[in-house]
Amino acid sequence: MLPASTNPTPTAYQLHTHKWRGRVGLCLVASLSVLAGMTDAIGFMATGDFVSFMSGNTTRLAVAISDGDGSQILRLFALILMFVMGNALGVIVSRLGRRRALPLMLSIAALLCAAAAWPLETRFPALVAAIVAMGMLNAAVEQVNGLPIGLTYVTGALSRFGRGLGRWALGERRTGWRVQLIPWSGMLAGAVLGAVLEHYFDLQALYASGLVAAVLGFASLMIPLRWQLGYLPR
């Protein structure tokens, strides 16, 4: 007699749930990427520094080191450190909030609104608040149905898309790599919107980012908790 299988064939209901969990997760990723793109464009145009693109800030740090520009070295190193701390804080807030997205998103919204309200004469504290918020945003979604997702940076997404395209050209017909264009497209659209808003409102355009973060937080209440547990970091 053959032993019972430990990996039974998924039922139609399980496959349907898996598909919808993926669709909802990708919609969430797209929305969060729009938020990241908005914030990065606003911060960059208003201050000249990247808010979520730490690869760019790292390159600028290297240039500052080669030039021996001490003040710029300290500034850029502090920004990168704040982004790292924001990621750590995002995981902590997520855990304390029982891994629901709402507490995390409301914390991000509060930081972005605080950055927008900061006096324009001294922009560095506002920049730090926005960078910490973008670091925290990465704790909102880490994967969708097993596919790794990046929210505030798209180099990895474009790299995974390109490698998947190469495998498809060689005859492999797995299509999961195509979803990597979703965070890229969302960030591009958000950056265009953020750039337009910054033209009219300067750094105070971050109020719009804060509003989007709060709306997404409340919208996440409609996502089943078991699905959120699959998106958020463990």
ZADREN-647949 format. One record per residue (C-alpha): x negated, y negated, z; residue in three letters. Coordinates in nm, 4 decimals. Each point is the difference from the previous one (the first is absolute). Layout:
! residues N
       east      north         up   res
          X          Y          Z   Ala
...
! end
This chain:
! residues 234
       east      north         up   res
     0.0000     0.0000     0.0000   Met
    -0.1426    -0.3381    -0.1001   Leu
    -0.0541    -0.2500     0.2830   Pro
     0.2279    -0.3026     0.0109   Ala
    -0.1411    -0.2984    -0.1810   Ser
    -0.1344    -0.2773     0.2223   Thr
     0.0557    -0.2529    -0.2805   Asn
     0.3606     0.0416    -0.1137   Pro
     0.1096    -0.1655    -0.3212   Thr
     0.1352    -0.3492     0.0752   Pro
     0.3760    -0.0298    -0.0175   Thr
     0.1751    -0.2414    -0.2349   Ala
     0.0800    -0.2215     0.2992   Tyr
    -0.3664    -0.0098     0.1073   Gln
    -0.1095    -0.0892    -0.3527   Leu
     0.2662    -0.2723    -0.0190   His
    -0.1103    -0.1419     0.3360   Thr
    -0.3652     0.0104    -0.1020   His
     0.0796    -0.1901    -0.3197   Lys
     0.2001    -0.2703     0.1764   Trp
    -0.2569    -0.0337     0.2789   Arg
    -0.2568    -0.0665    -0.2706   Gly
     0.2183    -0.2529    -0.1806   Arg
     0.0789    -0.1914     0.3176   Val
    -0.3660     0.0093     0.1016   Gly
    -0.1117    -0.1403    -0.3342   Leu
     0.2603    -0.2778     0.0201   Cys
    -0.1392    -0.0849     0.3425   Leu
    -0.3550     0.0056    -0.1363   Val
     0.0969    -0.2324    -0.2853   Ala
     0.1657    -0.2442     0.2403   Ser
    -0.2921    -0.0001     0.2428   Leu
    -0.2433    -0.0495    -0.2888   Ser
     0.1988    -0.3054    -0.1110   Val
    -0.0392    -0.1348     0.3543   Leu
    -0.3756     0.0672    -0.0083   Ala
    -0.0392    -0.1663    -0.3390   Gly
     0.1984    -0.3055     0.1098   Met
    -0.2036    -0.0454     0.3132   Thr
    -0.3359     0.0537    -0.1673   Asp
     0.0745    -0.2516    -0.2762   Ala
     0.1278    -0.2613     0.2458   Ile
    -0.2985     0.0432     0.2313   Gly
    -0.2555    -0.0016    -0.2803   Phe
     0.1398    -0.3093    -0.1704   Met
     0.0438    -0.1901     0.3272   Ala
    -0.3349     0.0883     0.1621   Thr
    -0.2275     0.1475    -0.2671   Gly
    -0.0306     0.3257     0.1958   Asp
     0.1563     0.3376    -0.0721   Phe
     0.2633     0.1097     0.2504   Val
     0.0251     0.3682    -0.0898   Ser
    -0.2712     0.0595    -0.2633   Phe
    -0.2919     0.0888     0.2253   Met
    -0.2086     0.1324    -0.2903   Ser
    -0.0092    -0.3559    -0.1294   Gly
    -0.0900    -0.1381     0.3417   Asn
    -0.2716     0.2643     0.0351   Thr
    -0.1566    -0.1053    -0.3310   Thr
     0.0189    -0.3632     0.1106   Arg
    -0.1649     0.0986     0.3290   Leu
    -0.2848     0.1654    -0.1889   Ala
    -0.0499    -0.3143    -0.2095   Val
     0.0010    -0.2146     0.3150   Ala
    -0.2648     0.2271     0.1540   Ile
    -0.2177    -0.0287    -0.3096   Ser
     0.0375    -0.3799     0.0125   Asp
    -0.0744    -0.0118     0.3724   Gly
     0.3247    -0.1926     0.0613   Asp
     0.0456     0.0623     0.3727   Gly
     0.3375    -0.1670     0.0440   Ser
     0.1487     0.1850    -0.2988   Gln
    -0.1455     0.3297     0.1230   Ile
     0.1663    -0.0421     0.3397   Leu
     0.3289    -0.1105    -0.1578   Arg
     0.0269     0.2909    -0.2424   Leu
    -0.1174     0.2571     0.2533   Phe
     0.2671    -0.1251     0.2410   Ala
     0.2695     0.0306    -0.2689   Leu
    -0.0989     0.3573    -0.0831   Ile
    -0.0119     0.0900     0.3692   Leu
     0.3486    -0.1463     0.0517   Met
     0.1339     0.2115    -0.2857   Phe
    -0.1437     0.3133     0.1586   Val
     0.1460    -0.0971     0.3369   Met
     0.3350    -0.0629    -0.1680   Gly
     0.0019     0.3553    -0.1351   Asn
    -0.0737     0.1330     0.3486   Ala
     0.2690    -0.2209     0.1526   Leu
     0.2489     0.1197    -0.2620   Gly
    -0.0491     0.3614     0.1052   Val
     0.0386    -0.0964     0.3682   Ile
     0.3206    -0.1972    -0.0619   Val
     0.1353     0.2828    -0.2150   Ser
    -0.0617     0.2549     0.2752   Arg
     0.1446    -0.2240     0.2715   Leu
     0.3054    -0.0535    -0.2208   Gly
     0.0455     0.3776    -0.0267   Arg
    -0.1229    -0.0178    -0.3573   Arg
     0.2972    -0.1977    -0.1262   Arg
    -0.0788    -0.2694    -0.2512   Ala
     0.2124    -0.2760     0.1572   Leu
    -0.2279    -0.0942     0.2964   Pro
    -0.3032     0.0004    -0.2294   Leu
     0.1663    -0.2144    -0.2657   Met
     0.1358    -0.2484     0.2532   Leu
    -0.3496    -0.0352     0.1480   Ser
    -0.1346    -0.0683    -0.3483   Ile
     0.2776    -0.2524    -0.0623   Ala
    -0.0822    -0.1808     0.3252   Ala
    -0.3695    -0.0281    -0.0935   Leu
     0.0794    -0.1306    -0.3481   Leu
     0.2435    -0.2598     0.1341   Cys
    -0.2577    -0.1055     0.2608   Ala
    -0.2531    -0.0430    -0.2807   Ala
     0.2471    -0.2113    -0.1987   Ala
     0.0738    -0.2186     0.3037   Ala
    -0.3672    -0.0656     0.0787   Trp
    -0.1155    -0.3613    -0.0601   Pro
    -0.1427    -0.0337    -0.3502   Leu
    -0.3074    -0.1888     0.1267   Glu
    -0.1442     0.3175     0.1537   Thr
     0.0790     0.2895    -0.2295   Arg
    -0.2396     0.2639     0.1308   Phe
     0.2265     0.1236     0.2859   Pro
     0.2904     0.0231    -0.2464   Ala
    -0.2208     0.1983    -0.2374   Leu
    -0.0993     0.2390     0.2789   Val
     0.3648     0.0563     0.0966   Ala
     0.0913     0.0793    -0.3616   Ala
    -0.2950     0.2393    -0.0346   Ile
     0.0910     0.1855     0.3194   Val
     0.3569     0.0284    -0.1317   Ala
    -0.1209     0.1501    -0.3280   Met
    -0.2200     0.2446     0.1876   Gly
     0.3027     0.1075     0.2034   Met
     0.2047     0.0433    -0.3182   Leu
    -0.2150     0.2954    -0.1028   Asn
     0.1452     0.1961     0.2922   Ala
     0.3513    -0.0256    -0.1479   Ala
    -0.0491     0.2714    -0.2651   Val
    -0.2964     0.2303    -0.0527   Glu
     0.1456     0.2630    -0.2299   Gln
     0.3149     0.0934    -0.1914   Val
     0.0661     0.3710    -0.0496   Asn
    -0.3677     0.0740     0.0519   Gly
    -0.1273    -0.2680    -0.2398   Leu
    -0.2402    -0.2535     0.1579   Pro
     0.1164    -0.3603    -0.0262   Ile
    -0.1818    -0.3297     0.0539   Gly
     0.2028    -0.3142     0.0637   Leu
    -0.2349    -0.2976     0.0282   Thr
    -0.2620     0.1129    -0.2524   Tyr
     0.0460     0.1487    -0.3446   Val
    -0.3494     0.1025    -0.1111   Thr
     0.0597     0.3488     0.1381   Gly
     0.3420     0.0186    -0.1647   Ala
    -0.1422    -0.0951    -0.3391   Leu
    -0.2857     0.2470     0.0478   Ser
     0.2408     0.2846     0.0856   Arg
     0.2171    -0.0964    -0.2983   Phe
    -0.3006     0.0027    -0.2330   Gly
    -0.1205     0.3395     0.1241   Arg
     0.3505     0.1406    -0.0381   Gly
     0.0146    -0.1377    -0.3542   Leu
    -0.3273     0.1739    -0.0777   Gly
     0.1302     0.3332     0.1332   Arg
     0.3220    -0.0460    -0.2028   Trp
    -0.2105    -0.0573    -0.3134   Ala
    -0.1749     0.3316     0.0741   Leu
     0.3323     0.1827     0.0083   Gly
     0.0972    -0.0081     0.3679   Glu
     0.3667    -0.0871     0.0269   Arg
     0.0313    -0.1042     0.3630   Arg
     0.1619    -0.3423     0.0048   Thr
    -0.0427    -0.1202     0.3599   Gly
    -0.2806    -0.2349    -0.1057   Trp
     0.2490    -0.2244    -0.1799   Arg
     0.1445    -0.1307     0.3275   Val
    -0.3294    -0.1796     0.0674   Gln
     0.1190    -0.2751    -0.2344   Leu
     0.2808    -0.0830     0.2426   Ile
    -0.2151    -0.1728     0.2679   Pro
    -0.2035    -0.1711    -0.2745   Trp
     0.3114    -0.1319    -0.1733   Ser
     0.1523    -0.1087     0.3303   Gly
    -0.3136    -0.1846     0.1049   Met
    -0.0261    -0.1720    -0.3388   Leu
     0.3625    -0.1145     0.0105   Ala
    -0.0364    -0.1153     0.3600   Gly
    -0.3174    -0.1929    -0.0783   Ala
     0.1728    -0.1873    -0.2827   Val
     0.2864    -0.0892     0.2340   Leu
    -0.2414    -0.1015     0.2759   Gly
    -0.1992    -0.2209    -0.2366   Ala
     0.3157    -0.1830    -0.1069   Val
     0.1083    -0.0499     0.3611   Leu
    -0.3434    -0.1272     0.1029   Glu
     0.0120    -0.2652    -0.2726   His
     0.3077    -0.1491     0.1670   Tyr
    -0.0494     0.0755     0.3701   Phe
    -0.3747     0.0506     0.0528   Asp
    -0.0785     0.2280     0.2962   Leu
     0.3549    -0.0397     0.1310   Gln
     0.1033     0.2362    -0.2801   Ala
    -0.0976     0.2703     0.2499   Leu
     0.3428    -0.0559     0.1542   Tyr
     0.1337     0.1799    -0.3084   Ala
    -0.2366     0.2906     0.0671   Ser
     0.1183     0.0122     0.3601   Gly
     0.3622     0.0068    -0.1142   Leu
    -0.0685     0.2826    -0.2443   Val
    -0.1768     0.1996     0.2734   Ala
     0.2961    -0.0420     0.2375   Ala
     0.2535     0.0949    -0.2692   Val
    -0.1986     0.3123    -0.0891   Leu
    -0.0204     0.0891     0.3681   Gly
     0.3767    -0.0110     0.0434   Phe
     0.0526     0.1764    -0.3332   Ala
    -0.2192     0.2849     0.1281   Ser
     0.2722     0.0800     0.2557   Leu
     0.1924     0.1593    -0.2877   Met
    -0.2829     0.2480    -0.0594   Ile
     0.0425     0.3252     0.1988   Pro
    -0.2497     0.0240     0.2839   Leu
    -0.1315     0.3375    -0.1168   Arg
    -0.0882    -0.1602    -0.3325   Trp
    -0.1734    -0.2904     0.1708   Gln
    -0.2035     0.2475     0.2025   Leu
    -0.1282     0.1361    -0.3309   Gly
    -0.1012    -0.3442    -0.1255   Tyr
    -0.1609    -0.1430     0.3115   Leu
    -0.3434     0.0960     0.1383   Pro
    -0.0214     0.2829     0.2496   Arg
! end
